[in-house]
Amino acid sequence: MIIATATTVGITATQIINVTDISAATKDGRVTYEILNNGSATIWIGGTNQVTSANGSPLPAGGVRTIDLRLGAVVYAISTVAGQDIRILEVR
C-alpha cells in the first residue's frame, strides 16, 4: 500500500513524518518514505524540531529523498522561504 500526503514547510520547523503505526512496519520494524521537495527553494530535514539550514540535510527544489525509518522516528523540515510544497509517499 502507498499513502500520499502533502504538506507545507516554511521558516519554522515542521514535523513532516511521525512513524507511529505498528501495522505499517515491515517485520524488521521499518517503514519506507519518499520525500519530494515540490517547492521552489531548498528545504532541510532532520530528526528534531531544532533542524536548521546549518544542521539539517539539504533537499533542493525538485529533489527526492528516500528513507527507511523505524517506529517512533520523526522527521522535521524547514526552509528559508515560506510556503514550500512537500509531498510524502509512505510505502507499506
PyMOL Python script that loads the backbone (N, CA, C, O; Angstrom):
from pymol import cmd

cmd.read_pdbstr("""\
ATOM      1  N   MET A   1       0.835  -1.161   0.000  1.00  0.00           N
ATOM      2  CA  MET A   1       0.000   0.000   0.000  1.00  0.00           C
ATOM      3  C   MET A   1       0.893   1.243   0.000  1.00  0.00           C
ATOM      4  O   MET A   1       1.943   1.256   0.643  1.00  0.00           O
ATOM      5  N   ILE A   2       0.482   2.272  -0.711  1.00  0.00           N
ATOM      6  CA  ILE A   2       1.177   3.551  -0.744  1.00  0.00           C
ATOM      7  C   ILE A   2       0.207   4.639  -0.301  1.00  0.00           C
ATOM      8  O   ILE A   2      -0.910   4.737  -0.810  1.00  0.00           O
ATOM      9  N   ILE A   3       0.646   5.449   0.648  1.00  0.00           N
ATOM     10  CA  ILE A   3      -0.172   6.547   1.142  1.00  0.00           C
ATOM     11  C   ILE A   3       0.534   7.846   0.781  1.00  0.00           C
ATOM     12  O   ILE A   3       1.696   8.043   1.138  1.00  0.00           O
ATOM     13  N   ALA A   4      -0.158   8.728   0.080  1.00  0.00           N
ATOM     14  CA  ALA A   4       0.413  10.013  -0.342  1.00  0.00           C
ATOM     15  C   ALA A   4      -0.171  11.140   0.505  1.00  0.00           C
ATOM     16  O   ALA A   4      -1.375  11.193   0.753  1.00  0.00           O
ATOM     17  N   THR A   5       0.716  12.044   0.943  1.00  0.00           N
ATOM     18  CA  THR A   5       0.275  13.224   1.669  1.00  0.00           C
ATOM     19  C   THR A   5       1.018  14.446   1.140  1.00  0.00           C
ATOM     20  O   THR A   5       2.077  14.330   0.523  1.00  0.00           O
ATOM     21  N   ALA A   6       0.456  15.590   1.389  1.00  0.00           N
ATOM     22  CA  ALA A   6       1.089  16.859   1.018  1.00  0.00           C
ATOM     23  C   ALA A   6       1.087  17.751   2.244  1.00  0.00           C
ATOM     24  O   ALA A   6       0.159  17.721   3.052  1.00  0.00           O
ATOM     25  N   THR A   7       2.140  18.545   2.372  1.00  0.00           N
ATOM     26  CA  THR A   7       2.231  19.490   3.475  1.00  0.00           C
ATOM     27  C   THR A   7       3.020  20.703   3.012  1.00  0.00           C
ATOM     28  O   THR A   7       3.601  20.708   1.927  1.00  0.00           O
ATOM     29  N   THR A   8       3.032  21.710   3.836  1.00  0.00           N
ATOM     30  CA  THR A   8       3.763  22.939   3.529  1.00  0.00           C
ATOM     31  C   THR A   8       4.826  23.156   4.591  1.00  0.00           C
ATOM     32  O   THR A   8       4.574  22.992   5.784  1.00  0.00           O
ATOM     33  N   VAL A   9       6.018  23.526   4.142  1.00  0.00           N
ATOM     34  CA  VAL A   9       7.131  23.813   5.039  1.00  0.00           C
ATOM     35  C   VAL A   9       7.518  25.269   4.858  1.00  0.00           C
ATOM     36  O   VAL A   9       7.503  25.796   3.746  1.00  0.00           O
ATOM     37  N   GLY A  10       7.864  25.909   5.957  1.00  0.00           N
ATOM     38  CA  GLY A  10       8.273  27.310   5.891  1.00  0.00           C
ATOM     39  C   GLY A  10       9.452  27.591   6.792  1.00  0.00           C
ATOM     40  O   GLY A  10      10.355  26.766   6.929  1.00  0.00           O
ATOM     41  N   ILE A  11       9.440  28.750   7.402  1.00  0.00           N
ATOM     42  CA  ILE A  11      10.593  29.211   8.168  1.00  0.00           C
ATOM     43  C   ILE A  11      10.600  28.728   9.623  1.00  0.00           C
ATOM     44  O   ILE A  11      11.505  29.061  10.388  1.00  0.00           O
ATOM     45  N   THR A  12       9.598  27.950   9.993  1.00  0.00           N
ATOM     46  CA  THR A  12       9.545  27.316  11.304  1.00  0.00           C
ATOM     47  C   THR A  12       9.600  25.802  11.095  1.00  0.00           C
ATOM     48  O   THR A  12       8.932  25.274  10.206  1.00  0.00           O
ATOM     49  N   ALA A  13      10.382  25.114  11.900  1.00  0.00           N
ATOM     50  CA  ALA A  13      10.490  23.654  11.768  1.00  0.00           C
ATOM     51  C   ALA A  13       9.102  23.020  11.881  1.00  0.00           C
ATOM     52  O   ALA A  13       8.333  23.316  12.795  1.00  0.00           O
ATOM     53  N   THR A  14       8.807  22.138  10.922  1.00  0.00           N
ATOM     54  CA  THR A  14       7.512  21.476  10.834  1.00  0.00           C
ATOM     55  C   THR A  14       7.710  19.967  10.803  1.00  0.00           C
ATOM     56  O   THR A  14       8.532  19.462  10.038  1.00  0.00           O
ATOM     57  N   GLN A  15       6.964  19.249  11.628  1.00  0.00           N
ATOM     58  CA  GLN A  15       7.045  17.792  11.598  1.00  0.00           C
ATOM     59  C   GLN A  15       6.363  17.301  10.329  1.00  0.00           C
ATOM     60  O   GLN A  15       5.195  17.606  10.090  1.00  0.00           O
ATOM     61  N   ILE A  16       7.089  16.541   9.519  1.00  0.00           N
ATOM     62  CA  ILE A  16       6.515  16.045   8.271  1.00  0.00           C
ATOM     63  C   ILE A  16       6.290  14.539   8.288  1.00  0.00           C
ATOM     64  O   ILE A  16       5.507  14.026   7.488  1.00  0.00           O
ATOM     65  N   ILE A  17       6.965  13.819   9.189  1.00  0.00           N
ATOM     66  CA  ILE A  17       6.770  12.372   9.324  1.00  0.00           C
ATOM     67  C   ILE A  17       6.816  12.015  10.800  1.00  0.00           C
ATOM     68  O   ILE A  17       7.638  12.527  11.559  1.00  0.00           O
ATOM     69  N   ASN A  18       5.900  11.112  11.191  1.00  0.00           N
ATOM     70  CA  ASN A  18       5.888  10.552  12.539  1.00  0.00           C
ATOM     71  C   ASN A  18       5.492   9.092  12.393  1.00  0.00           C
ATOM     72  O   ASN A  18       4.338   8.791  12.087  1.00  0.00           O
ATOM     73  N   VAL A  19       6.424   8.194  12.604  1.00  0.00           N
ATOM     74  CA  VAL A  19       6.174   6.766  12.398  1.00  0.00           C
ATOM     75  C   VAL A  19       5.550   6.200  13.671  1.00  0.00           C
ATOM     76  O   VAL A  19       6.244   5.915  14.647  1.00  0.00           O
ATOM     77  N   THR A  20       4.221   6.044  13.642  1.00  0.00           N
ATOM     78  CA  THR A  20       3.506   5.571  14.835  1.00  0.00           C
ATOM     79  C   THR A  20       2.686   4.316  14.587  1.00  0.00           C
ATOM     80  O   THR A  20       2.262   3.668  15.544  1.00  0.00           O
ATOM     81  N   ASP A  21       2.455   3.960  13.356  1.00  0.00           N
ATOM     82  CA  ASP A  21       1.547   2.856  13.029  1.00  0.00           C
ATOM     83  C   ASP A  21       2.312   1.542  12.951  1.00  0.00           C
ATOM     84  O   ASP A  21       2.983   1.269  11.956  1.00  0.00           O
ATOM     85  N   ILE A  22       2.213   0.728  14.001  1.00  0.00           N
ATOM     86  CA  ILE A  22       2.948  -0.528  14.037  1.00  0.00           C
ATOM     87  C   ILE A  22       2.501  -1.477  12.926  1.00  0.00           C
ATOM     88  O   ILE A  22       3.292  -2.294  12.454  1.00  0.00           O
ATOM     89  N   SER A  23       1.252  -1.375  12.511  1.00  0.00           N
ATOM     90  CA  SER A  23       0.769  -2.256  11.443  1.00  0.00           C
ATOM     91  C   SER A  23       1.382  -1.902  10.096  1.00  0.00           C
ATOM     92  O   SER A  23       1.364  -2.716   9.173  1.00  0.00           O
ATOM     93  N   ALA A  24       1.931  -0.676   9.974  1.00  0.00           N
ATOM     94  CA  ALA A  24       2.548  -0.256   8.714  1.00  0.00           C
ATOM     95  C   ALA A  24       3.969  -0.781   8.568  1.00  0.00           C
ATOM     96  O   ALA A  24       4.482  -0.890   7.454  1.00  0.00           O
ATOM     97  N   ALA A  25       4.594  -1.099   9.669  1.00  0.00           N
ATOM     98  CA  ALA A  25       6.000  -1.502   9.639  1.00  0.00           C
ATOM     99  C   ALA A  25       6.163  -2.912   9.086  1.00  0.00           C
ATOM    100  O   ALA A  25       5.339  -3.793   9.332  1.00  0.00           O
ATOM    101  N   THR A  26       7.219  -3.101   8.351  1.00  0.00           N
ATOM    102  CA  THR A  26       7.556  -4.440   7.888  1.00  0.00           C
ATOM    103  C   THR A  26       8.038  -5.239   9.085  1.00  0.00           C
ATOM    104  O   THR A  26       8.142  -4.699  10.187  1.00  0.00           O
ATOM    105  N   LYS A  27       8.331  -6.510   8.888  1.00  0.00           N
ATOM    106  CA  LYS A  27       8.688  -7.340  10.031  1.00  0.00           C
ATOM    107  C   LYS A  27       9.982  -6.909  10.725  1.00  0.00           C
ATOM    108  O   LYS A  27      10.233  -7.321  11.858  1.00  0.00           O
ATOM    109  N   ASP A  28      10.805  -6.092  10.071  1.00  0.00           N
ATOM    110  CA  ASP A  28      12.000  -5.595  10.753  1.00  0.00           C
ATOM    111  C   ASP A  28      11.746  -4.251  11.437  1.00  0.00           C
ATOM    112  O   ASP A  28      12.681  -3.634  11.947  1.00  0.00           O
ATOM    113  N   GLY A  29      10.494  -3.794  11.455  1.00  0.00           N
ATOM    114  CA  GLY A  29      10.130  -2.577  12.163  1.00  0.00           C
ATOM    115  C   GLY A  29      10.396  -1.290  11.400  1.00  0.00           C
ATOM    116  O   GLY A  29      10.465  -0.221  12.006  1.00  0.00           O
ATOM    117  N   ARG A  30      10.545  -1.370  10.084  1.00  0.00           N
ATOM    118  CA  ARG A  30      10.849  -0.180   9.293  1.00  0.00           C
ATOM    119  C   ARG A  30       9.704   0.153   8.333  1.00  0.00           C
ATOM    120  O   ARG A  30       8.953  -0.717   7.891  1.00  0.00           O
ATOM    121  N   VAL A  31       9.606   1.448   8.033  1.00  0.00           N
ATOM    122  CA  VAL A  31       8.665   1.947   7.042  1.00  0.00           C
ATOM    123  C   VAL A  31       9.464   2.813   6.072  1.00  0.00           C
ATOM    124  O   VAL A  31      10.321   3.587   6.499  1.00  0.00           O
ATOM    125  N   THR A  32       9.192   2.691   4.774  1.00  0.00           N
ATOM    126  CA  THR A  32       9.905   3.471   3.765  1.00  0.00           C
ATOM    127  C   THR A  32       9.091   4.704   3.397  1.00  0.00           C
ATOM    128  O   THR A  32       7.879   4.635   3.194  1.00  0.00           O
ATOM    129  N   TYR A  33       9.794   5.844   3.316  1.00  0.00           N
ATOM    130  CA  TYR A  33       9.180   7.114   2.938  1.00  0.00           C
ATOM    131  C   TYR A  33       9.971   7.734   1.795  1.00  0.00           C
ATOM    132  O   TYR A  33      11.197   7.637   1.743  1.00  0.00           O
ATOM    133  N   GLU A  34       9.252   8.369   0.886  1.00  0.00           N
ATOM    134  CA  GLU A  34       9.871   9.171  -0.155  1.00  0.00           C
ATOM    135  C   GLU A  34       9.408  10.605   0.051  1.00  0.00           C
ATOM    136  O   GLU A  34       8.208  10.879   0.093  1.00  0.00           O
ATOM    137  N   ILE A  35      10.368  11.521   0.179  1.00  0.00           N
ATOM    138  CA  ILE A  35      10.072  12.936   0.378  1.00  0.00           C
ATOM    139  C   ILE A  35      10.428  13.666  -0.904  1.00  0.00           C
ATOM    140  O   ILE A  35      11.569  13.593  -1.360  1.00  0.00           O
ATOM    141  N   LEU A  36       9.471  14.367  -1.492  1.00  0.00           N
ATOM    142  CA  LEU A  36       9.685  15.173  -2.692  1.00  0.00           C
ATOM    143  C   LEU A  36       9.554  16.637  -2.315  1.00  0.00           C
ATOM    144  O   LEU A  36       8.537  17.057  -1.765  1.00  0.00           O
ATOM    145  N   ASN A  37      10.588  17.409  -2.612  1.00  0.00           N
ATOM    146  CA  ASN A  37      10.507  18.853  -2.423  1.00  0.00           C
ATOM    147  C   ASN A  37       9.902  19.422  -3.695  1.00  0.00           C
ATOM    148  O   ASN A  37      10.608  19.654  -4.676  1.00  0.00           O
ATOM    149  N   ASN A  38       8.610  19.642  -3.678  1.00  0.00           N
ATOM    150  CA  ASN A  38       7.864  20.146  -4.824  1.00  0.00           C
ATOM    151  C   ASN A  38       7.808  21.674  -4.826  1.00  0.00           C
ATOM    152  O   ASN A  38       7.080  22.279  -5.613  1.00  0.00           O
ATOM    153  N   GLY A  39       8.587  22.287  -3.933  1.00  0.00           N
ATOM    154  CA  GLY A  39       8.609  23.742  -3.818  1.00  0.00           C
ATOM    155  C   GLY A  39       9.684  24.362  -4.700  1.00  0.00           C
ATOM    156  O   GLY A  39      10.285  23.696  -5.543  1.00  0.00           O
ATOM    157  N   SER A  40       9.909  25.640  -4.485  1.00  0.00           N
ATOM    158  CA  SER A  40      10.849  26.401  -5.313  1.00  0.00           C
ATOM    159  C   SER A  40      12.170  26.705  -4.612  1.00  0.00           C
ATOM    160  O   SER A  40      13.056  27.320  -5.204  1.00  0.00           O
ATOM    161  N   ALA A  41      12.311  26.278  -3.350  1.00  0.00           N
ATOM    162  CA  ALA A  41      13.515  26.562  -2.576  1.00  0.00           C
ATOM    163  C   ALA A  41      13.972  25.303  -1.838  1.00  0.00           C
ATOM    164  O   ALA A  41      13.191  24.373  -1.641  1.00  0.00           O
ATOM    165  N   THR A  42      15.224  25.282  -1.440  1.00  0.00           N
ATOM    166  CA  THR A  42      15.771  24.169  -0.663  1.00  0.00           C
ATOM    167  C   THR A  42      15.065  24.063   0.679  1.00  0.00           C
ATOM    168  O   THR A  42      14.729  25.071   1.301  1.00  0.00           O
ATOM    169  N   ILE A  43      14.845  22.824   1.119  1.00  0.00           N
ATOM    170  CA  ILE A  43      14.409  22.566   2.486  1.00  0.00           C
ATOM    171  C   ILE A  43      15.528  21.774   3.164  1.00  0.00           C
ATOM    172  O   ILE A  43      16.369  21.172   2.496  1.00  0.00           O
ATOM    173  N   TRP A  44      15.526  21.783   4.485  1.00  0.00           N
ATOM    174  CA  TRP A  44      16.477  20.995   5.248  1.00  0.00           C
ATOM    175  C   TRP A  44      15.692  20.078   6.149  1.00  0.00           C
ATOM    176  O   TRP A  44      14.712  20.500   6.763  1.00  0.00           O
ATOM    177  N   ILE A  45      16.107  18.817   6.241  1.00  0.00           N
ATOM    178  CA  ILE A  45      15.393  17.845   7.056  1.00  0.00           C
ATOM    179  C   ILE A  45      16.295  17.341   8.170  1.00  0.00           C
ATOM    180  O   ILE A  45      17.518  17.290   8.038  1.00  0.00           O
ATOM    181  N   GLY A  46      15.647  16.968   9.280  1.00  0.00           N
ATOM    182  CA  GLY A  46      16.372  16.442  10.433  1.00  0.00           C
ATOM    183  C   GLY A  46      15.423  15.748  11.377  1.00  0.00           C
ATOM    184  O   GLY A  46      14.216  15.698  11.141  1.00  0.00           O
ATOM    185  N   GLY A  47      15.980  15.207  12.460  1.00  0.00           N
ATOM    186  CA  GLY A  47      15.201  14.391  13.380  1.00  0.00           C
ATOM    187  C   GLY A  47      14.623  15.101  14.585  1.00  0.00           C
ATOM    188  O   GLY A  47      14.014  14.460  15.441  1.00  0.00           O
ATOM    189  N   THR A  48      14.802  16.437  14.674  1.00  0.00           N
ATOM    190  CA  THR A  48      14.220  17.175  15.794  1.00  0.00           C
ATOM    191  C   THR A  48      13.650  18.503  15.301  1.00  0.00           C
ATOM    192  O   THR A  48      13.887  18.919  14.167  1.00  0.00           O
ATOM    193  N   ASN A  49      12.899  19.150  16.173  1.00  0.00           N
ATOM    194  CA  ASN A  49      12.345  20.459  15.812  1.00  0.00           C
ATOM    195  C   ASN A  49      13.401  21.563  15.885  1.00  0.00           C
ATOM    196  O   ASN A  49      13.089  22.739  15.699  1.00  0.00           O
ATOM    197  N   GLN A  50      14.633  21.184  16.152  1.00  0.00           N
ATOM    198  CA  GLN A  50      15.750  22.127  16.160  1.00  0.00           C
ATOM    199  C   GLN A  50      16.491  22.146  14.827  1.00  0.00           C
ATOM    200  O   GLN A  50      17.561  22.746  14.725  1.00  0.00           O
ATOM    201  N   VAL A  51      15.932  21.494  13.800  1.00  0.00           N
ATOM    202  CA  VAL A  51      16.583  21.468  12.487  1.00  0.00           C
ATOM    203  C   VAL A  51      16.676  22.887  11.924  1.00  0.00           C
ATOM    204  O   VAL A  51      15.745  23.683  12.045  1.00  0.00           O
ATOM    205  N   THR A  52      17.826  23.184  11.304  1.00  0.00           N
ATOM    206  CA  THR A  52      18.053  24.486  10.684  1.00  0.00           C
ATOM    207  C   THR A  52      18.798  24.270   9.367  1.00  0.00           C
ATOM    208  O   THR A  52      19.164  23.147   9.018  1.00  0.00           O
ATOM    209  N   SER A  53      19.010  25.356   8.655  1.00  0.00           N
ATOM    210  CA  SER A  53      19.803  25.258   7.430  1.00  0.00           C
ATOM    211  C   SER A  53      21.266  24.961   7.742  1.00  0.00           C
ATOM    212  O   SER A  53      22.009  24.528   6.861  1.00  0.00           O
ATOM    213  N   ALA A  54      21.682  25.187   8.971  1.00  0.00           N
ATOM    214  CA  ALA A  54      23.065  24.927   9.370  1.00  0.00           C
ATOM    215  C   ALA A  54      23.310  23.480   9.790  1.00  0.00           C
ATOM    216  O   ALA A  54      24.436  22.995   9.683  1.00  0.00           O
ATOM    217  N   ASN A  55      22.266  22.772  10.273  1.00  0.00           N
ATOM    218  CA  ASN A  55      22.490  21.415  10.761  1.00  0.00           C
ATOM    219  C   ASN A  55      21.650  20.353  10.065  1.00  0.00           C
ATOM    220  O   ASN A  55      21.844  19.164  10.314  1.00  0.00           O
ATOM    221  N   GLY A  56      20.726  20.750   9.201  1.00  0.00           N
ATOM    222  CA  GLY A  56      19.857  19.796   8.523  1.00  0.00           C
ATOM    223  C   GLY A  56      20.477  19.248   7.244  1.00  0.00           C
ATOM    224  O   GLY A  56      21.490  19.750   6.757  1.00  0.00           O
ATOM    225  N   SER A  57      19.856  18.226   6.722  1.00  0.00           N
ATOM    226  CA  SER A  57      20.274  17.627   5.462  1.00  0.00           C
ATOM    227  C   SER A  57      19.505  18.316   4.326  1.00  0.00           C
ATOM    228  O   SER A  57      18.275  18.259   4.299  1.00  0.00           O
ATOM    229  N   PRO A  58      20.209  18.964   3.389  1.00  0.00           N
ATOM    230  CA  PRO A  58      19.507  19.744   2.363  1.00  0.00           C
ATOM    231  C   PRO A  58      18.798  18.870   1.333  1.00  0.00           C
ATOM    232  O   PRO A  58      19.295  17.819   0.929  1.00  0.00           O
ATOM    233  N   LEU A  59      17.642  19.331   0.929  1.00  0.00           N
ATOM    234  CA  LEU A  59      16.885  18.713  -0.165  1.00  0.00           C
ATOM    235  C   LEU A  59      16.484  19.848  -1.100  1.00  0.00           C
ATOM    236  O   LEU A  59      15.552  20.595  -0.802  1.00  0.00           O
ATOM    237  N   PRO A  60      17.185  19.985  -2.236  1.00  0.00           N
ATOM    238  CA  PRO A  60      16.925  21.113  -3.127  1.00  0.00           C
ATOM    239  C   PRO A  60      15.550  21.023  -3.786  1.00  0.00           C
ATOM    240  O   PRO A  60      14.930  19.960  -3.810  1.00  0.00           O
ATOM    241  N   ALA A  61      15.089  22.140  -4.314  1.00  0.00           N
ATOM    242  CA  ALA A  61      13.819  22.176  -5.047  1.00  0.00           C
ATOM    243  C   ALA A  61      13.839  21.101  -6.126  1.00  0.00           C
ATOM    244  O   ALA A  61      14.804  20.996  -6.884  1.00  0.00           O
ATOM    245  N   GLY A  62      12.789  20.311  -6.197  1.00  0.00           N
ATOM    246  CA  GLY A  62      12.705  19.229  -7.168  1.00  0.00           C
ATOM    247  C   GLY A  62      13.389  17.950  -6.731  1.00  0.00           C
ATOM    248  O   GLY A  62      13.288  16.929  -7.411  1.00  0.00           O
ATOM    249  N   GLY A  63      14.086  17.994  -5.602  1.00  0.00           N
ATOM    250  CA  GLY A  63      14.822  16.825  -5.123  1.00  0.00           C
ATOM    251  C   GLY A  63      13.931  15.812  -4.438  1.00  0.00           C
ATOM    252  O   GLY A  63      12.857  16.138  -3.932  1.00  0.00           O
ATOM    253  N   VAL A  64      14.406  14.564  -4.435  1.00  0.00           N
ATOM    254  CA  VAL A  64      13.683  13.460  -3.806  1.00  0.00           C
ATOM    255  C   VAL A  64      14.641  12.730  -2.866  1.00  0.00           C
ATOM    256  O   VAL A  64      15.809  12.523  -3.195  1.00  0.00           O
ATOM    257  N   ARG A  65      14.140  12.344  -1.702  1.00  0.00           N
ATOM    258  CA  ARG A  65      14.931  11.574  -0.750  1.00  0.00           C
ATOM    259  C   ARG A  65      14.100  10.393  -0.298  1.00  0.00           C
ATOM    260  O   ARG A  65      12.941  10.561   0.081  1.00  0.00           O
ATOM    261  N   THR A  66      14.675   9.196  -0.332  1.00  0.00           N
ATOM    262  CA  THR A  66      14.015   8.001   0.165  1.00  0.00           C
ATOM    263  C   THR A  66      14.707   7.584   1.449  1.00  0.00           C
ATOM    264  O   THR A  66      15.932   7.471   1.497  1.00  0.00           O
ATOM    265  N   ILE A  67      13.914   7.354   2.491  1.00  0.00           N
ATOM    266  CA  ILE A  67      14.470   6.954   3.773  1.00  0.00           C
ATOM    267  C   ILE A  67      13.644   5.826   4.380  1.00  0.00           C
ATOM    268  O   ILE A  67      12.424   5.775   4.222  1.00  0.00           O
ATOM    269  N   ASP A  68      14.325   4.933   5.069  1.00  0.00           N
ATOM    270  CA  ASP A  68      13.681   3.879   5.838  1.00  0.00           C
ATOM    271  C   ASP A  68      13.747   4.278   7.299  1.00  0.00           C
ATOM    272  O   ASP A  68      14.824   4.566   7.820  1.00  0.00           O
ATOM    273  N   LEU A  69      12.597   4.298   7.965  1.00  0.00           N
ATOM    274  CA  LEU A  69      12.534   4.737   9.346  1.00  0.00           C
ATOM    275  C   LEU A  69      11.940   3.657  10.227  1.00  0.00           C
ATOM    276  O   LEU A  69      11.090   2.880   9.791  1.00  0.00           O
ATOM    277  N   ARG A  70      12.386   3.615  11.447  1.00  0.00           N
ATOM    278  CA  ARG A  70      11.839   2.689  12.440  1.00  0.00           C
ATOM    279  C   ARG A  70      10.666   3.341  13.173  1.00  0.00           C
ATOM    280  O   ARG A  70      10.499   4.560  13.155  1.00  0.00           O
ATOM    281  N   LEU A  71       9.874   2.507  13.808  1.00  0.00           N
ATOM    282  CA  LEU A  71       8.772   3.001  14.623  1.00  0.00           C
ATOM    283  C   LEU A  71       9.301   3.986  15.652  1.00  0.00           C
ATOM    284  O   LEU A  71      10.346   3.753  16.260  1.00  0.00           O
ATOM    285  N   GLY A  72       8.592   5.074  15.849  1.00  0.00           N
ATOM    286  CA  GLY A  72       8.983   6.105  16.791  1.00  0.00           C
ATOM    287  C   GLY A  72       9.791   7.233  16.179  1.00  0.00           C
ATOM    288  O   GLY A  72       9.992   8.262  16.823  1.00  0.00           O
ATOM    289  N   ALA A  73      10.259   7.063  14.951  1.00  0.00           N
ATOM    290  CA  ALA A  73      11.062   8.104  14.302  1.00  0.00           C
ATOM    291  C   ALA A  73      10.181   9.274  13.880  1.00  0.00           C
ATOM    292  O   ALA A  73       9.012   9.104  13.535  1.00  0.00           O
ATOM    293  N   VAL A  74      10.771  10.460  13.917  1.00  0.00           N
ATOM    294  CA  VAL A  74      10.111  11.663  13.425  1.00  0.00           C
ATOM    295  C   VAL A  74      11.078  12.384  12.495  1.00  0.00           C
ATOM    296  O   VAL A  74      12.296  12.276  12.639  1.00  0.00           O
ATOM    297  N   VAL A  75      10.517  13.117  11.544  1.00  0.00           N
ATOM    298  CA  VAL A  75      11.313  13.931  10.621  1.00  0.00           C
ATOM    299  C   VAL A  75      10.698  15.321  10.591  1.00  0.00           C
ATOM    300  O   VAL A  75       9.485  15.480  10.454  1.00  0.00           O
ATOM    301  N   TYR A  76      11.557  16.319  10.721  1.00  0.00           N
ATOM    302  CA  TYR A  76      11.159  17.718  10.645  1.00  0.00           C
ATOM    303  C   TYR A  76      11.801  18.344   9.426  1.00  0.00           C
ATOM    304  O   TYR A  76      12.835  17.878   8.946  1.00  0.00           O
ATOM    305  N   ALA A  77      11.186  19.401   8.928  1.00  0.00           N
ATOM    306  CA  ALA A  77      11.741  20.137   7.788  1.00  0.00           C
ATOM    307  C   ALA A  77      11.580  21.628   8.024  1.00  0.00           C
ATOM    308  O   ALA A  77      10.681  22.076   8.736  1.00  0.00           O
ATOM    309  N   ILE A  78      12.481  22.386   7.401  1.00  0.00           N
ATOM    310  CA  ILE A  78      12.460  23.845   7.496  1.00  0.00           C
ATOM    311  C   ILE A  78      13.011  24.407   6.189  1.00  0.00           C
ATOM    312  O   ILE A  78      13.759  23.730   5.484  1.00  0.00           O
ATOM    313  N   SER A  79      12.644  25.628   5.875  1.00  0.00           N
ATOM    314  CA  SER A  79      13.169  26.322   4.704  1.00  0.00           C
ATOM    315  C   SER A  79      13.446  27.770   5.085  1.00  0.00           C
ATOM    316  O   SER A  79      13.019  28.236   6.142  1.00  0.00           O
ATOM    317  N   THR A  80      14.157  28.470   4.228  1.00  0.00           N
ATOM    318  CA  THR A  80      14.347  29.903   4.443  1.00  0.00           C
ATOM    319  C   THR A  80      13.284  30.699   3.700  1.00  0.00           C
ATOM    320  O   THR A  80      13.259  31.929   3.751  1.00  0.00           O
ATOM    321  N   VAL A  81      12.391  29.965   2.999  1.00  0.00           N
ATOM    322  CA  VAL A  81      11.309  30.577   2.229  1.00  0.00           C
ATOM    323  C   VAL A  81       9.995  29.935   2.666  1.00  0.00           C
ATOM    324  O   VAL A  81       9.890  28.709   2.695  1.00  0.00           O
ATOM    325  N   ALA A  82       9.001  30.738   3.005  1.00  0.00           N
ATOM    326  CA  ALA A  82       7.703  30.217   3.441  1.00  0.00           C
ATOM    327  C   ALA A  82       6.962  29.532   2.301  1.00  0.00           C
ATOM    328  O   ALA A  82       7.198  29.820   1.127  1.00  0.00           O
ATOM    329  N   GLY A  83       6.065  28.622   2.662  1.00  0.00           N
ATOM    330  CA  GLY A  83       5.133  28.035   1.703  1.00  0.00           C
ATOM    331  C   GLY A  83       5.701  27.013   0.743  1.00  0.00           C
ATOM    332  O   GLY A  83       5.237  26.918  -0.393  1.00  0.00           O
ATOM    333  N   GLN A  84       6.698  26.242   1.169  1.00  0.00           N
ATOM    334  CA  GLN A  84       7.273  25.231   0.283  1.00  0.00           C
ATOM    335  C   GLN A  84       6.420  23.961   0.296  1.00  0.00           C
ATOM    336  O   GLN A  84       6.106  23.421   1.357  1.00  0.00           O
ATOM    337  N   ASP A  85       6.056  23.501  -0.879  1.00  0.00           N
ATOM    338  CA  ASP A  85       5.181  22.346  -1.075  1.00  0.00           C
ATOM    339  C   ASP A  85       6.011  21.062  -0.978  1.00  0.00           C
ATOM    340  O   ASP A  85       6.963  20.870  -1.734  1.00  0.00           O
ATOM    341  N   ILE A  86       5.639  20.191  -0.041  1.00  0.00           N
ATOM    342  CA  ILE A  86       6.335  18.931   0.172  1.00  0.00           C
ATOM    343  C   ILE A  86       5.343  17.797  -0.034  1.00  0.00           C
ATOM    344  O   ILE A  86       4.214  17.854   0.452  1.00  0.00           O
ATOM    345  N   ARG A  87       5.772  16.763  -0.761  1.00  0.00           N
ATOM    346  CA  ARG A  87       4.933  15.571  -0.972  1.00  0.00           C
ATOM    347  C   ARG A  87       5.634  14.375  -0.341  1.00  0.00           C
ATOM    348  O   ARG A  87       6.847  14.212  -0.475  1.00  0.00           O
ATOM    349  N   ILE A  88       4.863  13.545   0.346  1.00  0.00           N
ATOM    350  CA  ILE A  88       5.420  12.394   1.031  1.00  0.00           C
ATOM    351  C   ILE A  88       4.654  11.144   0.630  1.00  0.00           C
ATOM    352  O   ILE A  88       3.425  11.105   0.690  1.00  0.00           O
ATOM    353  N   LEU A  89       5.401  10.116   0.218  1.00  0.00           N
ATOM    354  CA  LEU A  89       4.821   8.807  -0.045  1.00  0.00           C
ATOM    355  C   LEU A  89       5.272   7.863   1.060  1.00  0.00           C
ATOM    356  O   LEU A  89       6.467   7.737   1.327  1.00  0.00           O
ATOM    357  N   GLU A  90       4.324   7.208   1.695  1.00  0.00           N
ATOM    358  CA  GLU A  90       4.618   6.188   2.693  1.00  0.00           C
ATOM    359  C   GLU A  90       4.357   4.850   2.020  1.00  0.00           C
ATOM    360  O   GLU A  90       3.250   4.591   1.548  1.00  0.00           O
ATOM    361  N   VAL A  91       5.369   4.008   1.977  1.00  0.00           N
ATOM    362  CA  VAL A  91       5.257   2.710   1.306  1.00  0.00           C
ATOM    363  C   VAL A  91       5.185   1.634   2.374  1.00  0.00           C
ATOM    364  O   VAL A  91       6.134   1.421   3.129  1.00  0.00           O
ATOM    365  N   ARG A  92       4.049   0.961   2.426  1.00  0.00           N
ATOM    366  CA  ARG A  92       3.833  -0.096   3.433  1.00  0.00           C
ATOM    367  C   ARG A  92       3.986  -1.453   2.813  1.00  0.00           C
ATOM    368  O   ARG A  92       3.842  -2.465   3.498  1.00  0.00           O
TER     369      ARG A  92
END
""", "prot")
cmd.dss("prot")
cmd.show_as("cartoon", "prot")
cmd.util.cbc("prot")
cmd.orient("prot")
